[in-house]
Amino acid sequence: MDPAPEPPPPFPVHLVTGGGSSPELALLLRALAAARIVALDAEWKPRRRGTPAAAASGDGTSPATAPAPPKFPTVTLLQVACRGGEGERGEVFVVDLLAVPLADLWAPLRELFERPDALKLGFRFKQDLVYLSATFAAALGRDAGFDRVEPFLDVTNIYYYLKDHDRKKKLPKETKSLATICEELLSISLSKCSDWSCRPLSEGQIQYAASDAYYLLDIFDLFQQKITMEGKCSSTTELTLDSHCSPTVIECSSSGHDICSGGYLMSIVTKYSEKIFLTESDTKPRSSRRKEKLKLPNNAKCKDKVDCSTEWQGPPPWDPSIGGDGHPKFLCDVMIEGLAKHLRCVGIDAAIPSSKKPEPRELLNQTYKEGRILLTRDVKLLKHQYLANNQVYRVKSLLKHDQLAEVIDTFQLKISEDKLMSRCTKCNGSFIQKPLTLEEAVEASKGFQVIPPCLFKRNLEFWKCTDCNQLYWEGTQYHNAVQKFLSVCNISD
């Protein structure tokens, strides 16, 4: 049997929950002022689209006549990992923005965001900045937002640099998630699907939140080491230094901490950093504009009068109240086949199209005949849903973990630990009722699948798909996957 899952990351985290004379807040402000490299991340509770507008006003006015204006989500946590002088490991903070007076943070944060001698690290941080700015502006006034972060270095760009991506070519549109980047570069598994508005925060939530900022510094160290090994810091004559930082003669080293002197750091800033600027359009939620596009003309044809809302209308075809069997079933189109595998991992029946480029009518016919919900990212498919009796749902999230959480939440799916890893991720089939012995597994694998010899001396259970005969065993990958989906599905182990 495999060892127990790894404990949370072994680094101290300062939870900042007070203002004024709070020692944690004072430590945070000192760290921000002295920091040369700062990794940033933010958390918020995702708001279902349409939720603000659905609530009636205080005077009883109908939502249809007086919809609430769209709003950005409120940021509830800010994670900060600071590194100051050479060789420092740094301090890690989780700032509870529901408890700390925002007035105590606004000026220090704004100064940090604009300070030229402090390099800021983040992962797709522009959206975080938009929501963070809106949160401060809502609490302190319109002028209390943030409009820029510079110098800034996106971890996505670091990742592709480390992977030797051709800098002359555009980066892929489908960028890697932070969890994937950490797993590939650091062999670290990040797992944190949570409701960040609930209080009190658990120790696991605090550690997981802090990890997003903490490991950005480790990724930056890999970036520094690669630059060093390529000899790009061999001559100080190549460095263009900021006027706020005095030139420093440095020697190359294989250690990321030893090379973090002023001149070297500013050479990285000059060559690789960018700036985040928020325009006026960035500060306005766009959901209202999307709704305008979805309005249909009065003279629309019959098939065009179908409700094209991106919200789920329900009930699903498996609902017992309309004659269903109570077993959720989905069809994931080619754009989100990765979501199908995630749904199978948590025990949900999730099919994929039989052809690589199915026509909309093919998808809708399969959906209707098999009593499934079609999951898609293609909004154009919504106009065809009249063919499948309103059985189409457009997934809003981009990342597979977020998509899984969205589907579970939208359709109120009941996920239990005993259902995890109970379906074949290859074909969507189910497993035989009892595990195979090693001898049975070896016999079943002949001419079909190779069982690594290293497994022969381990006491493992083998399982066989009843449809495609694929073999599985409860090894390290299995236990890692179980832990990941326990967190994604908020199942307490």
Backbone hydrogen bonds, N-H to C=O, Kabsch-Sander energy under -0.5 kcal/mol:
donor,donor_aa,acceptor,acceptor_aa,energy
11,F,9,P,-1.9
14,H,92,V,-2.8
15,L,13,V,-0.7
16,V,14,H,-0.7
16,V,94,V,-2.5
17,T,15,L,-0.7
22,S,19,G,-1.5
26,A,22,S,-2.3
27,L,23,P,-2.3
28,L,24,E,-2.2
29,L,25,L,-2.5
30,R,26,A,-2.0
31,A,27,L,-2.3
32,L,28,L,-2.5
33,A,29,L,-2.0
34,A,30,R,-1.7
35,A,31,A,-1.1
36,R,83,R,-2.8
37,I,83,R,-2.2
38,V,119,L,-2.7
39,A,81,A,-2.8
40,L,121,L,-2.4
41,D,79,Q,-1.7
43,E,77,L,-2.2
45,K,74,T,-0.7
48,R,46,P,-0.5
51,T,48,R,-2.1
54,A,50,G,-1.1
54,A,51,T,-0.7
55,A,51,T,-0.7
55,A,52,P,-0.7
57,S,61,T,-1.2
60,G,57,S,-1.9
65,T,62,S,-1.0
66,A,62,S,-1.9
76,T,43,E,-2.2
77,L,43,E,-1.7
78,L,95,V,-1.9
79,Q,41,D,-3.0
80,V,93,F,-2.4
81,A,39,A,-2.3
82,C,91,E,-2.9
83,R,37,I,-2.5
87,G,257,H,-1.0
88,E,85,G,-1.6
91,E,82,C,-1.9
93,F,80,V,-3.4
94,V,14,H,-2.6
95,V,78,L,-3.2
95,V,93,F,-0.5
96,D,16,V,-2.6
96,D,94,V,-0.6
97,L,76,T,-1.7
97,L,95,V,-1.1
98,L,76,T,-0.7
99,A,96,D,-1.7
100,V,96,D,-2.4
104,D,101,P,-1.4
105,L,102,L,-1.0
106,W,102,L,-2.0
107,A,103,A,-0.5
109,L,105,L,-2.5
110,R,106,W,-2.6
111,E,107,A,-2.5
112,L,108,P,-2.1
113,F,109,L,-2.9
114,E,110,R,-1.4
115,R,111,E,-0.9
115,R,112,L,-0.8
118,A,115,R,-1.2
119,L,36,R,-2.7
119,L,117,D,-0.5
120,K,151,P,-2.3
121,L,38,V,-3.1
122,G,153,L,-1.4
124,R,122,G,-0.5
127,Q,124,R,-0.7
128,D,124,R,-0.7
129,L,125,F,-2.7
130,V,126,K,-2.4
131,Y,127,Q,-2.4
132,L,128,D,-2.8
133,S,129,L,-2.9
134,A,130,V,-2.1
135,T,131,Y,-2.1
136,F,132,L,-2.2
137,A,133,S,-2.6
138,A,134,A,-2.2
139,A,135,T,-1.3
140,L,136,F,-2.9
141,G,137,A,-1.9
144,A,141,G,-2.1
145,G,142,R,-0.7
149,V,276,I,-1.9
150,E,113,F,-2.9
152,F,274,E,-2.6
153,L,120,K,-2.4
155,V,122,G,-2.7
157,N,154,D,-0.6
158,I,154,D,-1.6
159,Y,155,V,-2.7
160,Y,156,T,-2.0
161,Y,157,N,-1.9
162,L,158,I,-2.8
163,K,159,Y,-1.6
164,D,161,Y,-1.7
165,H,160,Y,-3.1
167,R,165,H,-0.5
169,K,166,D,-1.7
175,T,173,K,-1.4
181,I,177,S,-2.4
182,C,178,L,-2.7
183,E,179,A,-2.0
184,E,180,T,-2.4
185,L,181,I,-2.8
186,L,182,C,-2.2
187,S,182,C,-0.6
187,S,183,E,-0.7
188,I,182,C,-1.5
190,L,188,I,-0.6
194,S,192,K,-0.7
196,W,194,S,-0.9
198,C,195,D,-1.2
206,I,202,S,-2.2
207,Q,203,E,-2.4
208,Y,204,G,-2.7
209,A,205,Q,-2.7
210,A,206,I,-2.4
211,S,207,Q,-1.9
212,D,208,Y,-1.0
212,D,209,A,-0.7
213,A,209,A,-0.6
213,A,210,A,-0.8
214,Y,210,A,-2.8
215,Y,211,S,-2.4
216,L,213,A,-0.9
217,L,213,A,-0.8
217,L,214,Y,-1.0
218,D,214,Y,-0.8
219,I,215,Y,-2.0
220,F,216,L,-2.1
221,D,217,L,-1.9
222,L,218,D,-1.6
223,F,219,I,-1.7
224,Q,220,F,-2.4
225,Q,221,D,-2.4
226,K,222,L,-2.2
227,I,223,F,-2.1
228,T,224,Q,-2.4
229,M,225,Q,-2.7
230,E,226,K,-1.7
231,G,228,T,-1.8
232,K,227,I,-2.1
234,S,231,G,-1.2
238,E,235,S,-1.4
239,L,236,T,-1.0
241,L,239,L,-0.6
245,C,242,D,-1.8
259,I,255,S,-1.0
260,C,257,H,-1.0
261,S,259,I,-0.9
265,L,261,S,-2.7
266,M,262,G,-2.3
267,S,263,G,-1.6
268,I,264,Y,-1.6
269,V,265,L,-2.2
270,T,266,M,-2.6
271,K,267,S,-2.1
272,Y,268,I,-2.8
273,S,268,I,-0.7
273,S,269,V,-1.4
274,E,152,F,-3.2
276,I,149,V,-2.5
277,F,275,K,-0.6
278,L,147,D,-2.8
279,T,277,F,-0.6
283,T,279,T,-0.8
283,T,280,E,-0.7
284,K,281,S,-1.2
290,R,286,R,-1.7
291,K,287,S,-2.1
292,E,288,S,-1.6
293,K,289,R,-1.5
294,L,290,R,-1.1
295,K,291,K,-0.6
295,K,292,E,-1.1
300,A,297,P,-1.4
304,D,301,K,-0.9
305,K,301,K,-0.7
305,K,302,C,-1.4
306,V,303,K,-0.6
308,C,306,V,-0.6
319,D,316,P,-2.0
322,I,319,D,-1.9
323,G,320,P,-1.6
324,G,319,D,-2.4
326,G,318,W,-2.2
330,F,349,D,-2.4
331,L,373,I,-2.6
332,C,351,A,-2.7
333,D,331,L,-0.5
333,D,375,L,-2.2
336,I,333,D,-1.7
337,E,334,V,-0.7
339,L,336,I,-0.8
340,A,336,I,-1.0
341,K,337,E,-1.4
342,H,338,G,-1.6
343,L,339,L,-2.6
344,R,340,A,-2.2
345,C,341,K,-1.9
346,V,342,H,-1.0
346,V,343,L,-0.6
347,G,344,R,-1.8
348,I,343,L,-2.8
349,D,328,P,-0.8
350,A,348,I,-0.6
351,A,330,F,-2.8
362,E,359,E,-0.5
363,L,359,E,-1.9
364,L,360,P,-2.5
365,N,361,R,-2.5
366,Q,362,E,-2.4
367,T,363,L,-2.3
368,Y,364,L,-2.4
369,K,365,N,-2.7
370,E,366,Q,-2.1
371,G,368,Y,-0.7
372,R,367,T,-2.4
373,I,329,K,-1.7
374,L,391,Q,-3.0
375,L,331,L,-3.0
375,L,373,I,-0.6
376,T,393,Y,-1.9
379,V,377,R,-0.8
381,L,378,D,-1.3
382,L,379,V,-1.2
383,K,380,K,-0.9
384,H,381,L,-1.5
385,Q,382,L,-1.3
387,L,384,H,-2.2
388,A,385,Q,-1.3
389,N,386,Y,-0.8
390,N,385,Q,-1.7
393,Y,374,L,-2.9
395,V,376,T,-2.9
395,V,393,Y,-0.6
403,Q,399,L,-2.9
404,L,400,K,-2.6
405,A,401,H,-2.2
406,E,402,D,-2.4
407,V,403,Q,-2.5
408,I,404,L,-2.5
409,D,405,A,-2.2
410,T,406,E,-3.0
411,F,407,V,-2.3
412,Q,409,D,-0.6
413,L,408,I,-1.8
415,I,413,L,-0.8
416,S,414,K,-0.5
419,K,416,S,-1.6
420,L,416,S,-0.5
420,L,417,E,-1.1
421,M,345,C,-4.3
422,S,419,K,-1.4
423,R,344,R,-0.6
424,C,429,G,-3.7
428,N,424,C,-2.1
431,F,422,S,-0.8
432,I,464,K,-1.8
436,L,462,F,-3.3
441,A,437,T,-2.5
442,V,438,L,-2.6
443,E,439,E,-2.1
444,A,440,E,-2.3
445,S,441,A,-1.5
446,K,442,V,-0.6
446,K,443,E,-0.8
448,F,445,S,-2.4
449,Q,445,S,-2.8
451,I,449,Q,-0.5
455,L,452,P,-2.1
456,F,453,P,-1.7
458,R,455,L,-1.4
460,L,458,R,-1.7
462,F,436,L,-1.2
463,W,472,Y,-3.1
465,C,470,Q,-2.4
466,T,430,S,-2.8
469,N,465,C,-1.1
472,Y,463,W,-2.7
474,E,461,E,-1.6
475,G,473,W,-2.0
479,H,475,G,-2.1
480,N,476,T,-2.6
481,A,477,Q,-2.4
482,V,478,Y,-2.4
483,Q,479,H,-2.2
484,K,480,N,-2.2
485,F,481,A,-2.5
486,L,482,V,-2.1
487,S,483,Q,-1.6
488,V,484,K,-2.3
489,C,485,F,-2.3
490,N,487,S,-1.3
491,I,486,L,-3.1
492,S,490,N,-0.5
